[in-house]
Structure formats: structure tokens, C-alpha cells
Amino acid sequence: MSVLFHGNFGLNRSYMSGILTNSIKNPTLKDRELAKPFGYGAPFAARYRSWLHKCGVTEMGLPIKLTPMGEVVVRNDPDFNKPN
């Protein structure tokens, strides 16, 4: 299954978990710093933060705050590897 955003943005679970992990470890990072390890700019991190929110893992905005469901996800599958 493929999920697209703006026609050319494929949802990548490793990018999504990387943005989440980096933002939890370093809550003061802005989008530009969150995207830098992936070789992208601020819009990249903003889109993945939006997906984290839409999936119910985080609240929208910075610093990233986990929802109750997000806490369960991070505790049990922080790399988003499990299919279910």
C-alpha cells in the first residue's frame, strides 16, 4: 500500500520514526534541524510532523508532544516496523 502526499510524497515509516525519535530526544529542535540528518529542508520535517499528528501519535506543533496512543506506539514499536 502506498500513501501519497501532494502527489509525490510517499509516507516513509523510517523517516517518520526518525523525526519522532530526534524530536523526543531534542525537544528544542526546529524543522530545519529535524530534517538535516535526512538531507532535506524544513518542509520535509513539517510534513512528517503533520503525518505523526494525523496518525494520532503526536499533538500538532513544536515541541512535539506524544498523545496517549503515541506513548504506547513509542514504547512498543518506536521504529514503526510492526505491520499491525
C-alpha positions in Angstrom: 0.0 0.0 0.0 1.2 3.5 -0.8 0.2 6.7 0.9 0.9 9.9 -1.1 1.0 13.5 0.0 0.8 16.2 -2.6 1.2 13.7 -5.4 4.9 12.9 -4.8 5.3 12.5 -1.1 5.4 8.8 -0.1 4.9 8.0 3.6 8.2 6.5 4.8 8.0 4.9 8.2 11.7 5.1 8.9 11.7 8.9 8.2 8.6 9.3 10.3 10.1 7.4 13.3 13.4 9.3 12.8 11.7 12.6 13.0 9.8 11.5 16.1 12.9 10.0 17.8 15.0 13.1 17.1 12.3 15.4 18.3 11.7 13.5 21.5 15.5 13.4 22.3 16.0 17.1 21.4 12.6 18.9 22.0 14.1 22.3 21.2 14.9 21.4 17.5 13.1 23.2 14.8 12.0 21.7 11.5 15.3 22.6 9.7 17.4 20.8 12.3 15.0 17.8 12.4 15.3 17.4 8.6 19.0 17.9 8.4 20.0 14.2 9.1 17.9 13.1 6.2 19.3 15.6 3.8 16.2 17.7 3.4 14.9 21.1 4.5 12.3 22.3 6.9 9.2 21.4 4.8 10.2 17.7 5.0 10.1 17.7 8.8 6.9 19.7 8.8 5.2 17.2 6.6 6.3 14.3 8.7 5.2 16.1 11.9 1.8 16.6 10.2 1.6 12.8 9.4 2.5 12.0 13.0 -0.4 14.2 14.1 -2.8 12.8 11.6 -1.9 9.3 12.7 -2.7 10.2 16.3 0.8 9.8 17.6 1.5 13.4 18.4 -0.2 16.7 19.1 0.4 19.3 16.3 3.1 21.9 16.8 6.5 22.1 18.4 7.8 20.9 20.7 6.4 17.5 19.8 4.2 16.1 22.5 3.1 12.5 22.4 -0.6 11.6 22.6 -1.6 8.7 24.9 -1.6 6.5 21.9 1.8 7.9 20.8 3.2 6.8 24.1 2.0 3.3 23.5 3.5 3.3 20.0 6.9 4.6 21.1 7.1 2.1 23.9 6.1 -0.9 21.8 7.3 0.0 18.2 9.5 3.1 18.1 10.8 2.3 14.6 7.3 1.7 13.2 8.3 -1.7 11.9 5.4 -3.8 13.0 2.6 -4.1 10.4 -0.2 -4.1 12.9 
